[in-house]
Amino acid sequence: MTNPLLKIIVLSSVLGVATASVARADCESDLKQLEQAFKTPSLKPEAKAALDEAKAKAVPALKKDDDKTCHTAIAEGMTKAGLTLK
């Protein structure tokens, strides 16, 4: 008979890794949209500055697996630039 505590520990570890991967994927998706926003025709200097600021905040958040901070930074930057995050 196997130890139920061992099963719980293994399942918890697998769930933790899966959750971290999902957060990284969400942030990466937001960053891809941010990169596309830089290609917007006739992007004004103020808008480009807002997108640059958002990228400067989002990349460190991605490295820390902080999806909430990453998403917030990108959404705010794109809003300041007059664009929307999908």
Biopython code that builds the backbone (N, CA, C, O; Angstrom):
import numpy as np
from Bio.PDB.StructureBuilder import StructureBuilder

atoms = [
    (1, "MET", "N", (0.851, -1.170, 0.000)),
    (1, "MET", "CA", (0.000, 0.000, 0.000)),
    (1, "MET", "C", (0.899, 1.236, 0.000)),
    (1, "MET", "O", (1.894, 1.277, 0.724)),
    (2, "THR", "N", (0.555, 2.244, -0.808)),
    (2, "THR", "CA", (1.365, 3.454, -0.879)),
    (2, "THR", "C", (0.917, 4.460, 0.159)),
    (2, "THR", "O", (-0.219, 4.444, 0.634)),
    (3, "ASN", "N", (1.835, 5.322, 0.488)),
    (3, "ASN", "CA", (1.574, 6.329, 1.495)),
    (3, "ASN", "C", (0.746, 7.469, 0.877)),
    (3, "ASN", "O", (1.179, 8.074, -0.104)),
    (4, "PRO", "N", (-0.431, 7.769, 1.431)),
    (4, "PRO", "CA", (-1.256, 8.844, 0.867)),
    (4, "PRO", "C", (-0.581, 10.218, 0.975)),
    (4, "PRO", "O", (-0.802, 11.085, 0.130)),
    (5, "LEU", "N", (0.218, 10.412, 1.983)),
    (5, "LEU", "CA", (0.917, 11.683, 2.140)),
    (5, "LEU", "C", (1.887, 11.902, 0.979)),
    (5, "LEU", "O", (2.020, 13.021, 0.482)),
    (6, "LEU", "N", (2.558, 10.846, 0.549)),
    (6, "LEU", "CA", (3.475, 10.929, -0.581)),
    (6, "LEU", "C", (2.726, 11.324, -1.860)),
    (6, "LEU", "O", (3.209, 12.144, -2.640)),
    (7, "LYS", "N", (1.554, 10.737, -2.065)),
    (7, "LYS", "CA", (0.740, 11.081, -3.230)),
    (7, "LYS", "C", (0.339, 12.556, -3.194)),
    (7, "LYS", "O", (0.385, 13.236, -4.219)),
    (8, "ILE", "N", (-0.044, 13.042, -2.043)),
    (8, "ILE", "CA", (-0.453, 14.438, -1.900)),
    (8, "ILE", "C", (0.711, 15.370, -2.222)),
    (8, "ILE", "O", (0.528, 16.383, -2.898)),
    (9, "ILE", "N", (1.896, 15.036, -1.746)),
    (9, "ILE", "CA", (3.078, 15.868, -1.990)),
    (9, "ILE", "C", (3.406, 15.903, -3.477)),
    (9, "ILE", "O", (3.686, 16.967, -4.028)),
    (10, "VAL", "N", (3.371, 14.758, -4.119)),
    (10, "VAL", "CA", (3.676, 14.692, -5.547)),
    (10, "VAL", "C", (2.641, 15.472, -6.353)),
    (10, "VAL", "O", (3.003, 16.242, -7.243)),
    (11, "LEU", "N", (1.364, 15.281, -6.053)),
    (11, "LEU", "CA", (0.316, 16.001, -6.777)),
    (11, "LEU", "C", (0.411, 17.511, -6.557)),
    (11, "LEU", "O", (0.174, 18.285, -7.484)),
    (12, "SER", "N", (0.752, 17.934, -5.352)),
    (12, "SER", "CA", (0.906, 19.357, -5.062)),
    (12, "SER", "C", (2.054, 19.957, -5.867)),
    (12, "SER", "O", (1.956, 21.075, -6.374)),
    (13, "SER", "N", (3.132, 19.205, -5.976)),
    (13, "SER", "CA", (4.280, 19.684, -6.754)),
    (13, "SER", "C", (3.930, 19.838, -8.225)),
    (13, "SER", "O", (4.277, 20.838, -8.854)),
    (14, "VAL", "N", (3.249, 18.856, -8.763)),
    (14, "VAL", "CA", (2.856, 18.900, -10.170)),
    (14, "VAL", "C", (1.902, 20.065, -10.410)),
    (14, "VAL", "O", (2.036, 20.769, -11.411)),
    (15, "LEU", "N", (0.962, 20.279, -9.533)),
    (15, "LEU", "CA", (0.005, 21.375, -9.669)),
    (15, "LEU", "C", (0.711, 22.723, -9.583)),
    (15, "LEU", "O", (0.370, 23.641, -10.329)),
    (16, "GLY", "N", (1.679, 22.859, -8.696)),
    (16, "GLY", "CA", (2.431, 24.110, -8.563)),
    (16, "GLY", "C", (3.200, 24.448, -9.819)),
    (16, "GLY", "O", (3.222, 25.608, -10.232)),
    (17, "VAL", "N", (3.822, 23.479, -10.430)),
    (17, "VAL", "CA", (4.575, 23.696, -11.670)),
    (17, "VAL", "C", (3.622, 24.062, -12.798)),
    (17, "VAL", "O", (3.916, 24.960, -13.587)),
    (18, "ALA", "N", (2.506, 23.394, -12.884)),
    (18, "ALA", "CA", (1.531, 23.685, -13.938)),
    (18, "ALA", "C", (0.980, 25.098, -13.801)),
    (18, "ALA", "O", (0.799, 25.788, -14.804)),
    (19, "THR", "N", (0.713, 25.532, -12.589)),
    (19, "THR", "CA", (0.182, 26.873, -12.349)),
    (19, "THR", "C", (1.199, 27.935, -12.750)),
    (19, "THR", "O", (0.826, 28.939, -13.357)),
    (20, "ALA", "N", (2.453, 27.739, -12.431)),
    (20, "ALA", "CA", (3.501, 28.697, -12.799)),
    (20, "ALA", "C", (3.647, 28.792, -14.310)),
    (20, "ALA", "O", (3.886, 29.876, -14.843)),
    (21, "SER", "N", (3.507, 27.692, -14.990)),
    (21, "SER", "CA", (3.609, 27.697, -16.449)),
    (21, "SER", "C", (2.472, 28.476, -17.081)),
    (21, "SER", "O", (2.683, 29.186, -18.064)),
    (22, "VAL", "N", (1.274, 28.357, -16.536)),
    (22, "VAL", "CA", (0.125, 29.089, -17.056)),
    (22, "VAL", "C", (0.342, 30.583, -16.873)),
    (22, "VAL", "O", (0.052, 31.356, -17.785)),
    (23, "ALA", "N", (0.846, 31.011, -15.717)),
    (23, "ALA", "CA", (1.092, 32.430, -15.471)),
    (23, "ALA", "C", (2.106, 32.976, -16.461)),
    (23, "ALA", "O", (1.922, 34.065, -17.005)),
    (24, "ARG", "N", (3.161, 32.237, -16.695)),
    (24, "ARG", "CA", (4.183, 32.684, -17.648)),
    (24, "ARG", "C", (3.579, 32.792, -19.046)),
    (24, "ARG", "O", (3.894, 33.724, -19.786)),
    (25, "ALA", "N", (2.730, 31.865, -19.407)),
    (25, "ALA", "CA", (2.127, 31.897, -20.738)),
    (25, "ALA", "C", (1.245, 33.129, -20.900)),
    (25, "ALA", "O", (1.248, 33.746, -21.965)),
    (26, "ASP", "N", (0.494, 33.501, -19.872)),
    (26, "ASP", "CA", (-0.358, 34.678, -19.946)),
    (26, "ASP", "C", (0.486, 35.940, -20.122)),
    (26, "ASP", "O", (0.153, 36.795, -20.942)),
    (27, "CYS", "N", (1.554, 36.060, -19.375)),
    (27, "CYS", "CA", (2.424, 37.223, -19.472)),
    (27, "CYS", "C", (3.094, 37.268, -20.840)),
    (27, "CYS", "O", (3.217, 38.339, -21.435)),
    (28, "GLU", "N", (3.518, 36.139, -21.332)),
    (28, "GLU", "CA", (4.142, 36.090, -22.657)),
    (28, "GLU", "C", (3.152, 36.513, -23.735)),
    (28, "GLU", "O", (3.529, 37.196, -24.687)),
    (29, "SER", "N", (1.907, 36.122, -23.597)),
    (29, "SER", "CA", (0.879, 36.517, -24.556)),
    (29, "SER", "C", (0.684, 38.032, -24.533)),
    (29, "SER", "O", (0.569, 38.668, -25.581)),
    (30, "ASP", "N", (0.649, 38.600, -23.332)),
    (30, "ASP", "CA", (0.524, 40.053, -23.203)),
    (30, "ASP", "C", (1.728, 40.763, -23.816)),
    (30, "ASP", "O", (1.577, 41.786, -24.484)),
    (31, "LEU", "N", (2.913, 40.223, -23.588)),
    (31, "LEU", "CA", (4.123, 40.834, -24.153)),
    (31, "LEU", "C", (4.114, 40.786, -25.682)),
    (31, "LEU", "O", (4.596, 41.711, -26.335)),
    (32, "LYS", "N", (3.573, 39.718, -26.248)),
    (32, "LYS", "CA", (3.471, 39.630, -27.706)),
    (32, "LYS", "C", (2.551, 40.728, -28.237)),
    (32, "LYS", "O", (2.832, 41.336, -29.270)),
    (33, "GLN", "N", (1.459, 40.974, -27.531)),
    (33, "GLN", "CA", (0.557, 42.051, -27.940)),
    (33, "GLN", "C", (1.245, 43.407, -27.811)),
    (33, "GLN", "O", (1.047, 44.295, -28.641)),
    (34, "LEU", "N", (2.047, 43.558, -26.774)),
    (34, "LEU", "CA", (2.795, 44.799, -26.584)),
    (34, "LEU", "C", (3.773, 45.014, -27.730)),
    (34, "LEU", "O", (3.886, 46.124, -28.250)),
    (35, "GLU", "N", (4.472, 43.972, -28.123)),
    (35, "GLU", "CA", (5.417, 44.080, -29.238)),
    (35, "GLU", "C", (4.693, 44.451, -30.535)),
    (35, "GLU", "O", (5.208, 45.234, -31.333)),
    (36, "GLN", "N", (3.515, 43.896, -30.740)),
    (36, "GLN", "CA", (2.729, 44.246, -31.922)),
    (36, "GLN", "C", (2.285, 45.704, -31.874)),
    (36, "GLN", "O", (2.174, 46.359, -32.910)),
    (37, "ALA", "N", (2.035, 46.205, -30.676)),
    (37, "ALA", "CA", (1.603, 47.596, -30.525)),
    (37, "ALA", "C", (2.690, 48.562, -30.994)),
    (37, "ALA", "O", (2.382, 49.645, -31.492)),
    (38, "PHE", "N", (3.958, 48.177, -30.839)),
    (38, "PHE", "CA", (5.059, 49.025, -31.305)),
    (38, "PHE", "C", (5.018, 49.193, -32.832)),
    (38, "PHE", "O", (5.571, 50.157, -33.361)),
    (39, "LYS", "N", (4.374, 48.269, -33.534)),
    (39, "LYS", "CA", (4.301, 48.317, -34.993)),
    (39, "LYS", "C", (3.100, 49.122, -35.502)),
    (39, "LYS", "O", (2.858, 49.186, -36.708)),
    (40, "THR", "N", (2.357, 49.727, -34.586)),
    (40, "THR", "CA", (1.196, 50.516, -34.965)),
    (40, "THR", "C", (1.630, 51.690, -35.842)),
    (40, "THR", "O", (2.537, 52.439, -35.478)),
    (41, "PRO", "N", (0.982, 51.848, -36.998)),
    (41, "PRO", "CA", (1.344, 52.967, -37.874)),
    (41, "PRO", "C", (1.088, 54.305, -37.174)),
    (41, "PRO", "O", (0.138, 54.446, -36.403)),
    (42, "SER", "N", (1.925, 55.251, -37.448)),
    (42, "SER", "CA", (1.847, 56.615, -36.900)),
    (42, "SER", "C", (1.765, 56.648, -35.375)),
    (42, "SER", "O", (0.968, 57.390, -34.800)),
    (43, "LEU", "N", (2.591, 55.841, -34.735)),
    (43, "LEU", "CA", (2.658, 55.806, -33.277)),
    (43, "LEU", "C", (3.360, 57.077, -32.796)),
    (43, "LEU", "O", (4.501, 57.339, -33.175)),
    (44, "LYS", "N", (2.692, 57.850, -31.980)),
    (44, "LYS", "CA", (3.239, 59.117, -31.496)),
    (44, "LYS", "C", (4.328, 58.859, -30.456)),
    (44, "LYS", "O", (4.334, 57.803, -29.822)),
    (45, "PRO", "N", (5.244, 59.805, -30.273)),
    (45, "PRO", "CA", (6.330, 59.634, -29.305)),
    (45, "PRO", "C", (5.835, 59.374, -27.876)),
    (45, "PRO", "O", (6.442, 58.597, -27.140)),
    (46, "GLU", "N", (4.731, 60.028, -27.486)),
    (46, "GLU", "CA", (4.180, 59.807, -26.137)),
    (46, "GLU", "C", (3.677, 58.370, -25.987)),
    (46, "GLU", "O", (3.853, 57.742, -24.942)),
    (47, "ALA", "N", (3.057, 57.870, -27.036)),
    (47, "ALA", "CA", (2.545, 56.508, -27.018)),
    (47, "ALA", "C", (3.688, 55.503, -26.970)),
    (47, "ALA", "O", (3.626, 54.517, -26.235)),
    (48, "LYS", "N", (4.730, 55.755, -27.756)),
    (48, "LYS", "CA", (5.898, 54.874, -27.747)),
    (48, "LYS", "C", (6.554, 54.880, -26.374)),
    (48, "LYS", "O", (6.996, 53.835, -25.897)),
    (49, "ALA", "N", (6.624, 56.046, -25.731)),
    (49, "ALA", "CA", (7.202, 56.142, -24.389)),
    (49, "ALA", "C", (6.386, 55.334, -23.381)),
    (49, "ALA", "O", (6.952, 54.682, -22.504)),
    (50, "ALA", "N", (5.049, 55.378, -23.505)),
    (50, "ALA", "CA", (4.182, 54.602, -22.611)),
    (50, "ALA", "C", (4.401, 53.103, -22.811)),
    (50, "ALA", "O", (4.419, 52.339, -21.846)),
    (51, "LEU", "N", (4.567, 52.690, -24.059)),
    (51, "LEU", "CA", (4.808, 51.269, -24.340)),
    (51, "LEU", "C", (6.186, 50.846, -23.845)),
    (51, "LEU", "O", (6.344, 49.743, -23.323)),
    (52, "ASP", "N", (7.182, 51.709, -24.004)),
    (52, "ASP", "CA", (8.527, 51.402, -23.489)),
    (52, "ASP", "C", (8.514, 51.250, -21.971)),
    (52, "ASP", "O", (9.155, 50.353, -21.424)),
    (53, "GLU", "N", (7.785, 52.126, -21.303)),
    (53, "GLU", "CA", (7.678, 52.056, -19.842)),
    (53, "GLU", "C", (6.998, 50.756, -19.409)),
    (53, "GLU", "O", (7.420, 50.109, -18.450)),
    (54, "ALA", "N", (5.949, 50.390, -20.127)),
    (54, "ALA", "CA", (5.234, 49.144, -19.820)),
    (54, "ALA", "C", (6.154, 47.939, -19.989)),
    (54, "ALA", "O", (6.151, 47.025, -19.164)),
    (55, "LYS", "N", (6.937, 47.946, -21.058)),
    (55, "LYS", "CA", (7.859, 46.825, -21.299)),
    (55, "LYS", "C", (8.910, 46.748, -20.204)),
    (55, "LYS", "O", (9.277, 45.660, -19.761)),
    (56, "ALA", "N", (9.397, 47.918, -19.765)),
    (56, "ALA", "CA", (10.407, 47.946, -18.705)),
    (56, "ALA", "C", (9.879, 47.374, -17.394)),
    (56, "ALA", "O", (10.651, 46.821, -16.610)),
    (57, "LYS", "N", (8.591, 47.497, -17.145)),
    (57, "LYS", "CA", (7.984, 46.939, -15.936)),
    (57, "LYS", "C", (7.598, 45.472, -16.120)),
    (57, "LYS", "O", (7.692, 44.677, -15.184)),
    (58, "ALA", "N", (7.165, 45.120, -17.326)),
    (58, "ALA", "CA", (6.630, 43.777, -17.570)),
    (58, "ALA", "C", (7.704, 42.703, -17.651)),
    (58, "ALA", "O", (7.497, 41.589, -17.171)),
    (59, "VAL", "N", (8.842, 43.017, -18.245)),
    (59, "VAL", "CA", (9.888, 41.997, -18.419)),
    (59, "VAL", "C", (10.399, 41.479, -17.073)),
    (59, "VAL", "O", (10.500, 40.263, -16.908)),
    (60, "PRO", "N", (10.729, 42.342, -16.097)),
    (60, "PRO", "CA", (11.137, 41.806, -14.794)),
    (60, "PRO", "C", (10.027, 40.991, -14.120)),
    (60, "PRO", "O", (10.303, 40.002, -13.440)),
    (61, "ALA", "N", (8.772, 41.414, -14.312)),
    (61, "ALA", "CA", (7.653, 40.662, -13.741)),
    (61, "ALA", "C", (7.564, 39.277, -14.366)),
    (61, "ALA", "O", (7.255, 38.304, -13.679)),
    (62, "LEU", "N", (7.832, 39.185, -15.662)),
    (62, "LEU", "CA", (7.848, 37.885, -16.339)),
    (62, "LEU", "C", (8.912, 36.981, -15.729)),
    (62, "LEU", "O", (8.672, 35.797, -15.494)),
    (63, "LYS", "N", (10.072, 37.539, -15.480)),
    (63, "LYS", "CA", (11.169, 36.746, -14.913)),
    (63, "LYS", "C", (10.854, 36.266, -13.505)),
    (63, "LYS", "O", (11.376, 35.241, -13.065)),
    (64, "LYS", "N", (9.999, 37.004, -12.795)),
    (64, "LYS", "CA", (9.618, 36.623, -11.427)),
    (64, "LYS", "C", (8.338, 35.789, -11.403)),
    (64, "LYS", "O", (7.855, 35.423, -10.331)),
    (65, "ASP", "N", (7.788, 35.489, -12.577)),
    (65, "ASP", "CA", (6.506, 34.774, -12.686)),
    (65, "ASP", "C", (5.381, 35.530, -11.991)),
    (65, "ASP", "O", (4.490, 34.922, -11.398)),
    (66, "ASP", "N", (5.426, 36.853, -12.067)),
    (66, "ASP", "CA", (4.397, 37.699, -11.463)),
    (66, "ASP", "C", (3.448, 38.150, -12.561)),
    (66, "ASP", "O", (3.588, 39.246, -13.104)),
    (67, "ASP", "N", (2.484, 37.301, -12.883)),
    (67, "ASP", "CA", (1.573, 37.544, -13.994)),
    (67, "ASP", "C", (0.715, 38.778, -13.767)),
    (67, "ASP", "O", (0.451, 39.530, -14.705)),
    (68, "LYS", "N", (0.284, 38.991, -12.551)),
    (68, "LYS", "CA", (-0.593, 40.132, -12.263)),
    (68, "LYS", "C", (0.121, 41.450, -12.554)),
    (68, "LYS", "O", (-0.443, 42.324, -13.212)),
    (69, "THR", "N", (1.352, 41.602, -12.073)),
    (69, "THR", "CA", (2.116, 42.823, -12.309)),
    (69, "THR", "C", (2.398, 43.001, -13.792)),
    (69, "THR", "O", (2.287, 44.106, -14.321)),
    (70, "CYS", "N", (2.755, 41.934, -14.450)),
    (70, "CYS", "CA", (3.036, 41.970, -15.886)),
    (70, "CYS", "C", (1.808, 42.443, -16.658)),
    (70, "CYS", "O", (1.901, 43.354, -17.481)),
    (71, "HIS", "N", (0.681, 41.835, -16.397)),
    (71, "HIS", "CA", (-0.553, 42.182, -17.101)),
    (71, "HIS", "C", (-0.955, 43.630, -16.816)),
    (71, "HIS", "O", (-1.337, 44.362, -17.729)),
    (72, "THR", "N", (-0.871, 44.034, -15.564)),
    (72, "THR", "CA", (-1.246, 45.396, -15.185)),
    (72, "THR", "C", (-0.365, 46.426, -15.884)),
    (72, "THR", "O", (-0.865, 47.422, -16.406)),
    (73, "ALA", "N", (0.940, 46.188, -15.894)),
    (73, "ALA", "CA", (1.872, 47.126, -16.527)),
    (73, "ALA", "C", (1.580, 47.264, -18.019)),
    (73, "ALA", "O", (1.568, 48.374, -18.552)),
    (74, "ILE", "N", (1.348, 46.152, -18.682)),
    (74, "ILE", "CA", (1.089, 46.185, -20.122)),
    (74, "ILE", "C", (-0.259, 46.840, -20.416)),
    (74, "ILE", "O", (-0.369, 47.642, -21.342)),
    (75, "ALA", "N", (-1.279, 46.503, -19.635)),
    (75, "ALA", "CA", (-2.605, 47.092, -19.851)),
    (75, "ALA", "C", (-2.562, 48.606, -19.655)),
    (75, "ALA", "O", (-3.143, 49.354, -20.443)),
    (76, "GLU", "N", (-1.875, 49.057, -18.606)),
    (76, "GLU", "CA", (-1.767, 50.495, -18.359)),
    (76, "GLU", "C", (-1.000, 51.195, -19.479)),
    (76, "GLU", "O", (-1.412, 52.254, -19.954)),
    (77, "GLY", "N", (0.109, 50.603, -19.894)),
    (77, "GLY", "CA", (0.915, 51.198, -20.959)),
    (77, "GLY", "C", (0.149, 51.300, -22.261)),
    (77, "GLY", "O", (0.221, 52.316, -22.954)),
    (78, "MET", "N", (-0.576, 50.261, -22.592)),
    (78, "MET", "CA", (-1.331, 50.284, -23.845)),
    (78, "MET", "C", (-2.491, 51.273, -23.757)),
    (78, "MET", "O", (-2.821, 51.922, -24.750)),
    (79, "THR", "N", (-3.105, 51.395, -22.599)),
    (79, "THR", "CA", (-4.177, 52.375, -22.426)),
    (79, "THR", "C", (-3.637, 53.789, -22.591)),
    (79, "THR", "O", (-4.253, 54.617, -23.263)),
    (80, "LYS", "N", (-2.489, 54.067, -21.982)),
    (80, "LYS", "CA", (-1.860, 55.386, -22.135)),
    (80, "LYS", "C", (-1.511, 55.658, -23.601)),
    (80, "LYS", "O", (-1.533, 56.805, -24.046)),
    (81, "ALA", "N", (-1.196, 54.615, -24.334)),
    (81, "ALA", "CA", (-0.852, 54.755, -25.749)),
    (81, "ALA", "C", (-2.088, 54.829, -26.640)),
    (81, "ALA", "O", (-1.970, 55.005, -27.853)),
    (82, "GLY", "N", (-3.274, 54.694, -26.045)),
    (82, "GLY", "CA", (-4.505, 54.738, -26.817)),
    (82, "GLY", "C", (-4.857, 53.431, -27.483)),
    (82, "GLY", "O", (-5.618, 53.404, -28.451)),
    (83, "LEU", "N", (-4.304, 52.340, -26.967)),
    (83, "LEU", "CA", (-4.558, 51.004, -27.519)),
    (83, "LEU", "C", (-5.219, 50.136, -26.464)),
    (83, "LEU", "O", (-5.249, 50.504, -25.289)),
    (84, "THR", "N", (-5.753, 48.982, -26.870)),
    (84, "THR", "CA", (-6.371, 48.080, -25.907)),
    (84, "THR", "C", (-5.673, 46.726, -25.919)),
    (84, "THR", "O", (-5.211, 46.250, -26.956)),
    (85, "LEU", "N", (-5.612, 46.126, -24.745)),
    (85, "LEU", "CA", (-5.051, 44.780, -24.584)),
    (85, "LEU", "C", (-6.191, 43.790, -24.718)),
    (85, "LEU", "O", (-7.207, 43.914, -24.034)),
    (86, "LYS", "N", (-6.032, 42.810, -25.591)),
    (86, "LYS", "CA", (-7.091, 41.806, -25.823)),
    (86, "LYS", "C", (-6.949, 40.651, -24.884)),
    (86, "LYS", "O", (-7.747, 39.715, -24.932)),
]
sb = StructureBuilder()
sb.init_structure("model")
sb.init_model(0)
sb.init_chain("A")
sb.init_seg("    ")
for serial, (resi, resn, name, xyz) in enumerate(atoms, 1):
    if name == "N":
        sb.init_residue(resn, " ", resi, " ")
    sb.init_atom(name, np.array(xyz, "f"), 0.0, 1.0, " ", f" {name:<3s}", serial, name[0])
structure = sb.get_structure()
